[in-house]
């Protein structure tokens, strides 16, 4: 797997948190979703959150948490981190590179 493919897999993994959160919220509102699927969504959310929170403390970790777990926009993340909006894209890249070092790609399998 190339570095670019690993990066894409990592981003998809982090962004899947939003999907799992939506599944959980749907389950909380409506009993249409089987309980096992809702529990699976909760388990994946915990896994992703644990991955992000296990990273070394840094501005990059905070960005990953705010953006992917908290669902905040890039602009809001910049504001929360006290940096210019143009700087948040560099922080994002550094954060993803840092996360990639800790990320086993097999974790992304659903």
Secondary structure, 3 states (H helix, E strand, C coil): CCHHHHHHHHHHHHHHHHHHHHHHHHHHHCCCCCHHHHHHHHHHHHHHHHHHHCCCCCHHHHHHHHHHHCCCCHHHHHHHHCCCHHHHHHHHHHHHHHHHHHCCHHHHCC
